[in-house]
Amino acid sequence: MPQTTLSVRMDEELKKKFDDFCSDVGLNASVAVNLFVKTVVRENRIPFEITSRPAAARGAVRAAEEDLEQGRLQSYENAGALLRDLLK
């Protein structure tokens, strides 16, 4: 398979820390980046959470999800079902 080059600009100190980490786990930066890219393509997602929500909001969302899973909240298939339930 033909190869290509990906050039990434980053802070010099960050690059050094990344190289050190990769070395510690027996990789080099190229292999680590390829692992990341292959995971993104395979899973069709970034393989870690990216959020701008504050920690408190993340906690509230997790609590709501847990309440829903435990049956403490009602879920609805669509807005019409919600409205019908509210107008009872």
PDB file of N, CA, C and O in Angstrom, chain B, residues numbered from 101:
ATOM      1  N   MET B 101       0.845  -1.172   0.000  1.00  0.00           N
ATOM      2  CA  MET B 101       0.000   0.000   0.000  1.00  0.00           C
ATOM      3  C   MET B 101       0.896   1.243   0.000  1.00  0.00           C
ATOM      4  O   MET B 101       1.848   1.313   0.777  1.00  0.00           O
ATOM      5  N   PRO B 102       0.605   2.220  -0.858  1.00  0.00           N
ATOM      6  CA  PRO B 102       1.419   3.435  -0.891  1.00  0.00           C
ATOM      7  C   PRO B 102       1.381   4.173   0.441  1.00  0.00           C
ATOM      8  O   PRO B 102       0.366   4.176   1.138  1.00  0.00           O
ATOM      9  N   GLN B 103       2.486   4.787   0.776  1.00  0.00           N
ATOM     10  CA  GLN B 103       2.603   5.536   2.029  1.00  0.00           C
ATOM     11  C   GLN B 103       2.513   7.027   1.738  1.00  0.00           C
ATOM     12  O   GLN B 103       2.833   7.474   0.637  1.00  0.00           O
ATOM     13  N   THR B 104       2.074   7.792   2.733  1.00  0.00           N
ATOM     14  CA  THR B 104       2.051   9.244   2.640  1.00  0.00           C
ATOM     15  C   THR B 104       2.543   9.811   3.954  1.00  0.00           C
ATOM     16  O   THR B 104       2.718   9.073   4.924  1.00  0.00           O
ATOM     17  N   THR B 105       2.765  11.098   3.997  1.00  0.00           N
ATOM     18  CA  THR B 105       3.288  11.745   5.196  1.00  0.00           C
ATOM     19  C   THR B 105       2.242  12.690   5.760  1.00  0.00           C
ATOM     20  O   THR B 105       1.582  13.418   5.018  1.00  0.00           O
ATOM     21  N   LEU B 106       2.098  12.674   7.069  1.00  0.00           N
ATOM     22  CA  LEU B 106       1.230  13.605   7.788  1.00  0.00           C
ATOM     23  C   LEU B 106       2.146  14.492   8.615  1.00  0.00           C
ATOM     24  O   LEU B 106       2.925  13.997   9.430  1.00  0.00           O
ATOM     25  N   SER B 107       2.060  15.778   8.412  1.00  0.00           N
ATOM     26  CA  SER B 107       2.890  16.717   9.155  1.00  0.00           C
ATOM     27  C   SER B 107       2.013  17.431  10.177  1.00  0.00           C
ATOM     28  O   SER B 107       0.971  17.987   9.830  1.00  0.00           O
ATOM     29  N   VAL B 108       2.436  17.414  11.428  1.00  0.00           N
ATOM     30  CA  VAL B 108       1.659  18.017  12.510  1.00  0.00           C
ATOM     31  C   VAL B 108       2.535  19.001  13.258  1.00  0.00           C
ATOM     32  O   VAL B 108       3.662  18.677  13.632  1.00  0.00           O
ATOM     33  N   ARG B 109       2.025  20.195  13.476  1.00  0.00           N
ATOM     34  CA  ARG B 109       2.763  21.191  14.244  1.00  0.00           C
ATOM     35  C   ARG B 109       2.288  21.128  15.692  1.00  0.00           C
ATOM     36  O   ARG B 109       1.086  21.081  15.955  1.00  0.00           O
ATOM     37  N   MET B 110       3.232  21.126  16.624  1.00  0.00           N
ATOM     38  CA  MET B 110       2.887  21.115  18.039  1.00  0.00           C
ATOM     39  C   MET B 110       4.011  21.737  18.845  1.00  0.00           C
ATOM     40  O   MET B 110       5.128  21.924  18.363  1.00  0.00           O
ATOM     41  N   ASP B 111       3.683  22.047  20.071  1.00  0.00           N
ATOM     42  CA  ASP B 111       4.655  22.603  21.001  1.00  0.00           C
ATOM     43  C   ASP B 111       5.821  21.627  21.171  1.00  0.00           C
ATOM     44  O   ASP B 111       5.619  20.419  21.290  1.00  0.00           O
ATOM     45  N   GLU B 112       7.022  22.156  21.180  1.00  0.00           N
ATOM     46  CA  GLU B 112       8.229  21.328  21.266  1.00  0.00           C
ATOM     47  C   GLU B 112       8.255  20.481  22.539  1.00  0.00           C
ATOM     48  O   GLU B 112       8.614  19.305  22.491  1.00  0.00           O
ATOM     49  N   GLU B 113       7.880  21.066  23.667  1.00  0.00           N
ATOM     50  CA  GLU B 113       7.887  20.320  24.932  1.00  0.00           C
ATOM     51  C   GLU B 113       6.838  19.207  24.916  1.00  0.00           C
ATOM     52  O   GLU B 113       7.084  18.114  25.428  1.00  0.00           O
ATOM     53  N   LEU B 114       5.679  19.481  24.333  1.00  0.00           N
ATOM     54  CA  LEU B 114       4.641  18.459  24.210  1.00  0.00           C
ATOM     55  C   LEU B 114       5.146  17.290  23.365  1.00  0.00           C
ATOM     56  O   LEU B 114       4.923  16.129  23.707  1.00  0.00           O
ATOM     57  N   LYS B 115       5.821  17.598  22.272  1.00  0.00           N
ATOM     58  CA  LYS B 115       6.382  16.552  21.404  1.00  0.00           C
ATOM     59  C   LYS B 115       7.393  15.706  22.164  1.00  0.00           C
ATOM     60  O   LYS B 115       7.404  14.482  22.031  1.00  0.00           O
ATOM     61  N   LYS B 116       8.237  16.345  22.958  1.00  0.00           N
ATOM     62  CA  LYS B 116       9.229  15.599  23.730  1.00  0.00           C
ATOM     63  C   LYS B 116       8.540  14.661  24.719  1.00  0.00           C
ATOM     64  O   LYS B 116       8.917  13.495  24.838  1.00  0.00           O
ATOM     65  N   LYS B 117       7.536  15.165  25.424  1.00  0.00           N
ATOM     66  CA  LYS B 117       6.806  14.322  26.385  1.00  0.00           C
ATOM     67  C   LYS B 117       6.114  13.162  25.677  1.00  0.00           C
ATOM     68  O   LYS B 117       6.088  12.042  26.187  1.00  0.00           O
ATOM     69  N   PHE B 118       5.550  13.436  24.494  1.00  0.00           N
ATOM     70  CA  PHE B 118       4.902  12.375  23.723  1.00  0.00           C
ATOM     71  C   PHE B 118       5.923  11.321  23.292  1.00  0.00           C
ATOM     72  O   PHE B 118       5.681  10.121  23.425  1.00  0.00           O
ATOM     73  N   ASP B 119       7.057  11.777  22.778  1.00  0.00           N
ATOM     74  CA  ASP B 119       8.119  10.840  22.382  1.00  0.00           C
ATOM     75  C   ASP B 119       8.595  10.005  23.567  1.00  0.00           C
ATOM     76  O   ASP B 119       8.822   8.802  23.435  1.00  0.00           O
ATOM     77  N   ASP B 120       8.745  10.650  24.725  1.00  0.00           N
ATOM     78  CA  ASP B 120       9.171   9.922  25.932  1.00  0.00           C
ATOM     79  C   ASP B 120       8.150   8.860  26.307  1.00  0.00           C
ATOM     80  O   ASP B 120       8.511   7.726  26.621  1.00  0.00           O
ATOM     81  N   PHE B 121       6.861   9.233  26.274  1.00  0.00           N
ATOM     82  CA  PHE B 121       5.809   8.271  26.598  1.00  0.00           C
ATOM     83  C   PHE B 121       5.848   7.103  25.611  1.00  0.00           C
ATOM     84  O   PHE B 121       5.841   5.939  26.012  1.00  0.00           O
ATOM     85  N   CYS B 122       5.891   7.426  24.329  1.00  0.00           N
ATOM     86  CA  CYS B 122       5.911   6.371  23.309  1.00  0.00           C
ATOM     87  C   CYS B 122       7.083   5.427  23.535  1.00  0.00           C
ATOM     88  O   CYS B 122       6.931   4.209  23.441  1.00  0.00           O
ATOM     89  N   SER B 123       8.242   5.982  23.832  1.00  0.00           N
ATOM     90  CA  SER B 123       9.419   5.165  24.098  1.00  0.00           C
ATOM     91  C   SER B 123       9.192   4.251  25.299  1.00  0.00           C
ATOM     92  O   SER B 123       9.566   3.078  25.279  1.00  0.00           O
ATOM     93  N   ASP B 124       8.573   4.803  26.346  1.00  0.00           N
ATOM     94  CA  ASP B 124       8.305   4.017  27.553  1.00  0.00           C
ATOM     95  C   ASP B 124       7.411   2.811  27.281  1.00  0.00           C
ATOM     96  O   ASP B 124       7.549   1.774  27.931  1.00  0.00           O
ATOM     97  N   VAL B 125       6.489   2.944  26.316  1.00  0.00           N
ATOM     98  CA  VAL B 125       5.569   1.835  26.028  1.00  0.00           C
ATOM     99  C   VAL B 125       5.987   1.043  24.789  1.00  0.00           C
ATOM    100  O   VAL B 125       5.228   0.209  24.298  1.00  0.00           O
ATOM    101  N   GLY B 126       7.204   1.307  24.282  1.00  0.00           N
ATOM    102  CA  GLY B 126       7.748   0.517  23.194  1.00  0.00           C
ATOM    103  C   GLY B 126       7.273   0.917  21.807  1.00  0.00           C
ATOM    104  O   GLY B 126       7.301   0.107  20.881  1.00  0.00           O
ATOM    105  N   LEU B 127       6.842   2.150  21.661  1.00  0.00           N
ATOM    106  CA  LEU B 127       6.384   2.643  20.359  1.00  0.00           C
ATOM    107  C   LEU B 127       7.240   3.815  19.934  1.00  0.00           C
ATOM    108  O   LEU B 127       8.102   4.279  20.680  1.00  0.00           O
ATOM    109  N   ASN B 128       6.991   4.287  18.726  1.00  0.00           N
ATOM    110  CA  ASN B 128       7.512   5.584  18.337  1.00  0.00           C
ATOM    111  C   ASN B 128       6.305   6.445  17.974  1.00  0.00           C
ATOM    112  O   ASN B 128       5.186   5.941  17.885  1.00  0.00           O
ATOM    113  N   ALA B 129       6.525   7.728  17.767  1.00  0.00           N
ATOM    114  CA  ALA B 129       5.415   8.650  17.514  1.00  0.00           C
ATOM    115  C   ALA B 129       4.619   8.248  16.273  1.00  0.00           C
ATOM    116  O   ALA B 129       3.391   8.346  16.270  1.00  0.00           O
ATOM    117  N   SER B 130       5.291   7.803  15.236  1.00  0.00           N
ATOM    118  CA  SER B 130       4.605   7.416  14.005  1.00  0.00           C
ATOM    119  C   SER B 130       3.652   6.242  14.237  1.00  0.00           C
ATOM    120  O   SER B 130       2.516   6.259  13.763  1.00  0.00           O
ATOM    121  N   VAL B 131       4.108   5.236  14.957  1.00  0.00           N
ATOM    122  CA  VAL B 131       3.258   4.079  15.256  1.00  0.00           C
ATOM    123  C   VAL B 131       2.079   4.506  16.125  1.00  0.00           C
ATOM    124  O   VAL B 131       0.953   4.068  15.889  1.00  0.00           O
ATOM    125  N   ALA B 132       2.318   5.353  17.127  1.00  0.00           N
ATOM    126  CA  ALA B 132       1.244   5.809  18.014  1.00  0.00           C
ATOM    127  C   ALA B 132       0.190   6.586  17.241  1.00  0.00           C
ATOM    128  O   ALA B 132      -1.005   6.371  17.445  1.00  0.00           O
ATOM    129  N   VAL B 133       0.607   7.474  16.368  1.00  0.00           N
ATOM    130  CA  VAL B 133      -0.350   8.253  15.566  1.00  0.00           C
ATOM    131  C   VAL B 133      -1.110   7.328  14.629  1.00  0.00           C
ATOM    132  O   VAL B 133      -2.318   7.490  14.452  1.00  0.00           O
ATOM    133  N   ASN B 134      -0.430   6.365  14.026  1.00  0.00           N
ATOM    134  CA  ASN B 134      -1.122   5.407  13.164  1.00  0.00           C
ATOM    135  C   ASN B 134      -2.157   4.594  13.938  1.00  0.00           C
ATOM    136  O   ASN B 134      -3.243   4.329  13.423  1.00  0.00           O
ATOM    137  N   LEU B 135      -1.832   4.197  15.171  1.00  0.00           N
ATOM    138  CA  LEU B 135      -2.808   3.487  16.007  1.00  0.00           C
ATOM    139  C   LEU B 135      -4.044   4.347  16.242  1.00  0.00           C
ATOM    140  O   LEU B 135      -5.173   3.867  16.146  1.00  0.00           O
ATOM    141  N   PHE B 136      -3.819   5.623  16.551  1.00  0.00           N
ATOM    142  CA  PHE B 136      -4.930   6.546  16.761  1.00  0.00           C
ATOM    143  C   PHE B 136      -5.787   6.665  15.503  1.00  0.00           C
ATOM    144  O   PHE B 136      -7.009   6.539  15.573  1.00  0.00           O
ATOM    145  N   VAL B 137      -5.157   6.905  14.358  1.00  0.00           N
ATOM    146  CA  VAL B 137      -5.892   7.092  13.108  1.00  0.00           C
ATOM    147  C   VAL B 137      -6.673   5.828  12.738  1.00  0.00           C
ATOM    148  O   VAL B 137      -7.831   5.913  12.330  1.00  0.00           O
ATOM    149  N   LYS B 138      -6.048   4.663  12.879  1.00  0.00           N
ATOM    150  CA  LYS B 138      -6.745   3.410  12.561  1.00  0.00           C
ATOM    151  C   LYS B 138      -7.942   3.200  13.478  1.00  0.00           C
ATOM    152  O   LYS B 138      -8.981   2.711  13.034  1.00  0.00           O
ATOM    153  N   THR B 139      -7.808   3.563  14.754  1.00  0.00           N
ATOM    154  CA  THR B 139      -8.931   3.436  15.686  1.00  0.00           C
ATOM    155  C   THR B 139     -10.065   4.378  15.301  1.00  0.00           C
ATOM    156  O   THR B 139     -11.232   3.988  15.329  1.00  0.00           O
ATOM    157  N   VAL B 140      -9.734   5.603  14.946  1.00  0.00           N
ATOM    158  CA  VAL B 140     -10.756   6.566  14.508  1.00  0.00           C
ATOM    159  C   VAL B 140     -11.509   6.031  13.300  1.00  0.00           C
ATOM    160  O   VAL B 140     -12.739   6.066  13.268  1.00  0.00           O
ATOM    161  N   VAL B 141     -10.785   5.542  12.317  1.00  0.00           N
ATOM    162  CA  VAL B 141     -11.413   5.042  11.096  1.00  0.00           C
ATOM    163  C   VAL B 141     -12.241   3.791  11.386  1.00  0.00           C
ATOM    164  O   VAL B 141     -13.362   3.667  10.892  1.00  0.00           O
ATOM    165  N   ARG B 142     -11.707   2.868  12.174  1.00  0.00           N
ATOM    166  CA  ARG B 142     -12.417   1.619  12.481  1.00  0.00           C
ATOM    167  C   ARG B 142     -13.700   1.879  13.272  1.00  0.00           C
ATOM    168  O   ARG B 142     -14.743   1.294  12.980  1.00  0.00           O
ATOM    169  N   GLU B 143     -13.621   2.764  14.280  1.00  0.00           N
ATOM    170  CA  GLU B 143     -14.764   3.001  15.161  1.00  0.00           C
ATOM    171  C   GLU B 143     -15.635   4.166  14.705  1.00  0.00           C
ATOM    172  O   GLU B 143     -16.721   4.385  15.242  1.00  0.00           O
ATOM    173  N   ASN B 144     -15.157   4.907  13.715  1.00  0.00           N
ATOM    174  CA  ASN B 144     -15.878   6.062  13.195  1.00  0.00           C
ATOM    175  C   ASN B 144     -16.193   7.073  14.303  1.00  0.00           C
ATOM    176  O   ASN B 144     -17.281   7.647  14.356  1.00  0.00           O
ATOM    177  N   ARG B 145     -15.214   7.268  15.178  1.00  0.00           N
ATOM    178  CA  ARG B 145     -15.358   8.220  16.281  1.00  0.00           C
ATOM    179  C   ARG B 145     -13.976   8.509  16.844  1.00  0.00           C
ATOM    180  O   ARG B 145     -13.031   7.751  16.627  1.00  0.00           O
ATOM    181  N   ILE B 146     -13.873   9.616  17.569  1.00  0.00           N
ATOM    182  CA  ILE B 146     -12.657   9.889  18.323  1.00  0.00           C
ATOM    183  C   ILE B 146     -12.688   8.945  19.528  1.00  0.00           C
ATOM    184  O   ILE B 146     -13.694   8.910  20.236  1.00  0.00           O
ATOM    185  N   PRO B 147     -11.632   8.186  19.784  1.00  0.00           N
ATOM    186  CA  PRO B 147     -11.694   7.141  20.812  1.00  0.00           C
ATOM    187  C   PRO B 147     -11.555   7.639  22.251  1.00  0.00           C
ATOM    188  O   PRO B 147     -11.113   6.894  23.126  1.00  0.00           O
ATOM    189  N   PHE B 148     -11.923   8.869  22.493  1.00  0.00           N
ATOM    190  CA  PHE B 148     -11.975   9.405  23.850  1.00  0.00           C
ATOM    191  C   PHE B 148     -12.959  10.551  23.855  1.00  0.00           C
ATOM    192  O   PHE B 148     -13.284  11.107  22.805  1.00  0.00           O
ATOM    193  N   GLU B 149     -13.435  10.905  25.039  1.00  0.00           N
ATOM    194  CA  GLU B 149     -14.449  11.950  25.163  1.00  0.00           C
ATOM    195  C   GLU B 149     -13.842  13.328  24.913  1.00  0.00           C
ATOM    196  O   GLU B 149     -12.794  13.675  25.458  1.00  0.00           O
ATOM    197  N   ILE B 150     -14.527  14.099  24.077  1.00  0.00           N
ATOM    198  CA  ILE B 150     -14.167  15.492  23.848  1.00  0.00           C
ATOM    199  C   ILE B 150     -15.381  16.307  24.264  1.00  0.00           C
ATOM    200  O   ILE B 150     -16.472  16.128  23.721  1.00  0.00           O
ATOM    201  N   THR B 151     -15.191  17.198  25.222  1.00  0.00           N
ATOM    202  CA  THR B 151     -16.329  17.947  25.708  1.00  0.00           C
ATOM    203  C   THR B 151     -15.928  19.342  26.148  1.00  0.00           C
ATOM    204  O   THR B 151     -14.791  19.581  26.553  1.00  0.00           O
ATOM    205  N   SER B 152     -16.860  20.236  26.063  1.00  0.00           N
ATOM    206  CA  SER B 152     -16.640  21.573  26.601  1.00  0.00           C
ATOM    207  C   SER B 152     -17.543  21.795  27.806  1.00  0.00           C
ATOM    208  O   SER B 152     -17.573  22.883  28.381  1.00  0.00           O
ATOM    209  N   ARG B 153     -18.284  20.749  28.184  1.00  0.00           N
ATOM    210  CA  ARG B 153     -19.169  20.850  29.341  1.00  0.00           C
ATOM    211  C   ARG B 153     -18.343  20.911  30.619  1.00  0.00           C
ATOM    212  O   ARG B 153     -17.373  20.169  30.774  1.00  0.00           O
ATOM    213  N   PRO B 154     -18.729  21.797  31.534  1.00  0.00           N
ATOM    214  CA  PRO B 154     -18.043  21.819  32.837  1.00  0.00           C
ATOM    215  C   PRO B 154     -18.259  20.499  33.580  1.00  0.00           C
ATOM    216  O   PRO B 154     -19.204  19.762  33.301  1.00  0.00           O
ATOM    217  N   ALA B 155     -17.387  20.225  34.509  1.00  0.00           N
ATOM    218  CA  ALA B 155     -17.458  18.967  35.268  1.00  0.00           C
ATOM    219  C   ALA B 155     -18.812  18.786  35.937  1.00  0.00           C
ATOM    220  O   ALA B 155     -19.335  17.672  35.969  1.00  0.00           O
ATOM    221  N   ALA B 156     -19.389  19.856  36.471  1.00  0.00           N
ATOM    222  CA  ALA B 156     -20.690  19.750  37.147  1.00  0.00           C
ATOM    223  C   ALA B 156     -21.768  19.309  36.160  1.00  0.00           C
ATOM    224  O   ALA B 156     -22.625  18.494  36.502  1.00  0.00           O
ATOM    225  N   ALA B 157     -21.729  19.838  34.948  1.00  0.00           N
ATOM    226  CA  ALA B 157     -22.727  19.461  33.947  1.00  0.00           C
ATOM    227  C   ALA B 157     -22.536  17.999  33.541  1.00  0.00           C
ATOM    228  O   ALA B 157     -23.511  17.271  33.358  1.00  0.00           O
ATOM    229  N   ARG B 158     -21.269  17.567  33.400  1.00  0.00           N
ATOM    230  CA  ARG B 158     -21.024  16.161  33.063  1.00  0.00           C
ATOM    231  C   ARG B 158     -21.586  15.257  34.152  1.00  0.00           C
ATOM    232  O   ARG B 158     -22.174  14.215  33.859  1.00  0.00           O
ATOM    233  N   GLY B 159     -21.404  15.655  35.411  1.00  0.00           N
ATOM    234  CA  GLY B 159     -21.933  14.861  36.513  1.00  0.00           C
ATOM    235  C   GLY B 159     -23.448  14.802  36.479  1.00  0.00           C
ATOM    236  O   GLY B 159     -24.033  13.752  36.745  1.00  0.00           O
ATOM    237  N   ALA B 160     -24.086  15.909  36.158  1.00  0.00           N
ATOM    238  CA  ALA B 160     -25.546  15.944  36.086  1.00  0.00           C
ATOM    239  C   ALA B 160     -26.055  15.054  34.957  1.00  0.00           C
ATOM    240  O   ALA B 160     -27.060  14.360  35.111  1.00  0.00           O
ATOM    241  N   VAL B 161     -25.362  15.074  33.827  1.00  0.00           N
ATOM    242  CA  VAL B 161     -25.760  14.220  32.707  1.00  0.00           C
ATOM    243  C   VAL B 161     -25.596  12.751  33.083  1.00  0.00           C
ATOM    244  O   VAL B 161     -26.477  11.938  32.802  1.00  0.00           O
ATOM    245  N   ARG B 162     -24.485  12.407  33.714  1.00  0.00           N
ATOM    246  CA  ARG B 162     -24.278  11.016  34.152  1.00  0.00           C
ATOM    247  C   ARG B 162     -25.357  10.589  35.145  1.00  0.00           C
ATOM    248  O   ARG B 162     -25.865   9.471  35.064  1.00  0.00           O
ATOM    249  N   ALA B 163     -25.707  11.469  36.076  1.00  0.00           N
ATOM    250  CA  ALA B 163     -26.746  11.149  37.061  1.00  0.00           C
ATOM    251  C   ALA B 163     -28.088  10.934  36.365  1.00  0.00           C
ATOM    252  O   ALA B 163     -28.822  10.007  36.708  1.00  0.00           O
ATOM    253  N   ALA B 164     -28.408  11.775  35.399  1.00  0.00           N
ATOM    254  CA  ALA B 164     -29.664  11.621  34.663  1.00  0.00           C
ATOM    255  C   ALA B 164     -29.673  10.321  33.870  1.00  0.00           C
ATOM    256  O   ALA B 164     -30.691   9.631  33.820  1.00  0.00           O
ATOM    257  N   GLU B 165     -28.552   9.985  33.253  1.00  0.00           N
ATOM    258  CA  GLU B 165     -28.466   8.722  32.512  1.00  0.00           C
ATOM    259  C   GLU B 165     -28.654   7.533  33.441  1.00  0.00           C
ATOM    260  O   GLU B 165     -29.321   6.561  33.085  1.00  0.00           O
ATOM    261  N   GLU B 166     -28.068   7.609  34.631  1.00  0.00           N
ATOM    262  CA  GLU B 166     -28.231   6.530  35.605  1.00  0.00           C
ATOM    263  C   GLU B 166     -29.687   6.441  36.066  1.00  0.00           C
ATOM    264  O   GLU B 166     -30.231   5.343  36.189  1.00  0.00           O
ATOM    265  N   ASP B 167     -30.319   7.585  36.319  1.00  0.00           N
ATOM    266  CA  ASP B 167     -31.736   7.592  36.707  1.00  0.00           C
ATOM    267  C   ASP B 167     -32.592   6.946  35.626  1.00  0.00           C
ATOM    268  O   ASP B 167     -33.507   6.180  35.926  1.00  0.00           O
ATOM    269  N   LEU B 168     -32.293   7.256  34.367  1.00  0.00           N
ATOM    270  CA  LEU B 168     -33.046   6.678  33.257  1.00  0.00           C
ATOM    271  C   LEU B 168     -32.834   5.164  33.212  1.00  0.00           C
ATOM    272  O   LEU B 168     -33.796   4.413  33.056  1.00  0.00           O
ATOM    273  N   GLU B 169     -31.588   4.711  33.347  1.00  0.00           N
ATOM    274  CA  GLU B 169     -31.289   3.282  33.321  1.00  0.00           C
ATOM    275  C   GLU B 169     -31.963   2.537  34.475  1.00  0.00           C
ATOM    276  O   GLU B 169     -32.383   1.392  34.312  1.00  0.00           O
ATOM    277  N   GLN B 170     -32.066   3.185  35.638  1.00  0.00           N
ATOM    278  CA  GLN B 170     -32.658   2.553  36.814  1.00  0.00           C
ATOM    279  C   GLN B 170     -34.189   2.667  36.840  1.00  0.00           C
ATOM    280  O   GLN B 170     -34.834   2.212  37.785  1.00  0.00           O
ATOM    281  N   GLY B 171     -34.757   3.272  35.806  1.00  0.00           N
ATOM    282  CA  GLY B 171     -36.211   3.385  35.723  1.00  0.00           C
ATOM    283  C   GLY B 171     -36.790   4.508  36.568  1.00  0.00           C
ATOM    284  O   GLY B 171     -38.000   4.549  36.791  1.00  0.00           O
ATOM    285  N   ARG B 172     -35.958   5.407  37.035  1.00  0.00           N
ATOM    286  CA  ARG B 172     -36.449   6.520  37.851  1.00  0.00           C
ATOM    287  C   ARG B 172     -36.926   7.693  36.991  1.00  0.00           C
ATOM    288  O   ARG B 172     -37.504   8.649  37.510  1.00  0.00           O
ATOM    289  N   LEU B 173     -36.688   7.622  35.691  1.00  0.00           N
ATOM    290  CA  LEU B 173     -37.156   8.640  34.759  1.00  0.00           C
ATOM    291  C   LEU B 173     -37.938   7.966  33.646  1.00  0.00           C
ATOM    292  O   LEU B 173     -37.678   6.814  33.300  1.00  0.00           O
ATOM    293  N   GLN B 174     -38.893   8.687  33.092  1.00  0.00           N
ATOM    294  CA  GLN B 174     -39.669   8.186  31.960  1.00  0.00           C
ATOM    295  C   GLN B 174     -38.990   8.630  30.670  1.00  0.00           C
ATOM    296  O   GLN B 174     -38.570   9.782  30.559  1.00  0.00           O
ATOM    297  N   SER B 175     -38.880   7.750  29.717  1.00  0.00           N
ATOM    298  CA  SER B 175     -38.357   8.132  28.406  1.00  0.00           C
ATOM    299  C   SER B 175     -39.486   8.045  27.390  1.00  0.00           C
ATOM    300  O   SER B 175     -40.461   7.321  27.593  1.00  0.00           O
ATOM    301  N   TYR B 176     -39.352   8.777  26.311  1.00  0.00           N
ATOM    302  CA  TYR B 176     -40.382   8.851  25.287  1.00  0.00           C
ATOM    303  C   TYR B 176     -39.751   8.632  23.919  1.00  0.00           C
ATOM    304  O   TYR B 176     -38.615   9.036  23.671  1.00  0.00           O
ATOM    305  N   GLU B 177     -40.503   7.990  23.042  1.00  0.00           N
ATOM    306  CA  GLU B 177     -40.026   7.733  21.690  1.00  0.00           C
ATOM    307  C   GLU B 177     -39.948   9.010  20.866  1.00  0.00           C
ATOM    308  O   GLU B 177     -39.098   9.129  19.983  1.00  0.00           O
ATOM    309  N   ASN B 178     -40.830   9.965  21.148  1.00  0.00           N
ATOM    310  CA  ASN B 178     -40.860  11.199  20.372  1.00  0.00           C
ATOM    311  C   ASN B 178     -41.586  12.283  21.175  1.00  0.00           C
ATOM    312  O   ASN B 178     -42.134  12.013  22.243  1.00  0.00           O
ATOM    313  N   ALA B 179     -41.582  13.498  20.654  1.00  0.00           N
ATOM    314  CA  ALA B 179     -42.184  14.633  21.360  1.00  0.00           C
ATOM    315  C   ALA B 179     -43.695  14.450  21.501  1.00  0.00           C
ATOM    316  O   ALA B 179     -44.271  14.861  22.508  1.00  0.00           O
ATOM    317  N   GLY B 180     -44.338  13.847  20.518  1.00  0.00           N
ATOM    318  CA  GLY B 180     -45.786  13.622  20.588  1.00  0.00           C
ATOM    319  C   GLY B 180     -46.153  12.749  21.785  1.00  0.00           C
ATOM    320  O   GLY B 180     -47.126  13.036  22.482  1.00  0.00           O
ATOM    321  N   ALA B 181     -45.389  11.692  22.029  1.00  0.00           N
ATOM    322  CA  ALA B 181     -45.647  10.814  23.167  1.00  0.00           C
ATOM    323  C   ALA B 181     -45.461  11.573  24.475  1.00  0.00           C
ATOM    324  O   ALA B 181     -46.238  11.388  25.412  1.00  0.00           O
ATOM    325  N   LEU B 182     -44.459  12.407  24.548  1.00  0.00           N
ATOM    326  CA  LEU B 182     -44.234  13.230  25.739  1.00  0.00           C
ATOM    327  C   LEU B 182     -45.416  14.160  25.960  1.00  0.00           C
ATOM    328  O   LEU B 182     -45.927  14.248  27.076  1.00  0.00           O
ATOM    329  N   LEU B 183     -45.859  14.853  24.921  1.00  0.00           N
ATOM    330  CA  LEU B 183     -46.987  15.777  25.053  1.00  0.00           C
ATOM    331  C   LEU B 183     -48.259  15.063  25.474  1.00  0.00           C
ATOM    332  O   LEU B 183     -48.992  15.569  26.324  1.00  0.00           O
ATOM    333  N   ARG B 184     -48.538  13.898  24.900  1.00  0.00           N
ATOM    334  CA  ARG B 184     -49.725  13.132  25.283  1.00  0.00           C
ATOM    335  C   ARG B 184     -49.679  12.806  26.780  1.00  0.00           C
ATOM    336  O   ARG B 184     -50.691  12.918  27.473  1.00  0.00           O
ATOM    337  N   ASP B 185     -48.498  12.402  27.278  1.00  0.00           N
ATOM    338  CA  ASP B 185     -48.360  12.071  28.694  1.00  0.00           C
ATOM    339  C   ASP B 185     -48.524  13.327  29.565  1.00  0.00           C
ATOM    340  O   ASP B 185     -49.149  13.274  30.624  1.00  0.00           O
ATOM    341  N   LEU B 186     -47.968  14.434  29.119  1.00  0.00           N
ATOM    342  CA  LEU B 186     -48.081  15.674  29.904  1.00  0.00           C
ATOM    343  C   LEU B 186     -49.521  16.194  29.952  1.00  0.00           C
ATOM    344  O   LEU B 186     -49.922  16.804  30.943  1.00  0.00           O
ATOM    345  N   LEU B 187     -50.295  15.960  28.899  1.00  0.00           N
ATOM    346  CA  LEU B 187     -51.660  16.501  28.821  1.00  0.00           C
ATOM    347  C   LEU B 187     -52.714  15.563  29.380  1.00  0.00           C
ATOM    348  O   LEU B 187     -53.907  15.827  29.226  1.00  0.00           O
ATOM    349  N   LYS B 188     -52.317  14.493  30.013  1.00  0.00           N
ATOM    350  CA  LYS B 188     -53.279  13.543  30.626  1.00  0.00           C
ATOM    351  C   LYS B 188     -54.025  14.215  31.739  1.00  0.00           C
ATOM    352  O   LYS B 188     -54.874  13.592  32.377  1.00  0.00           O
TER     353      LYS B 188
END
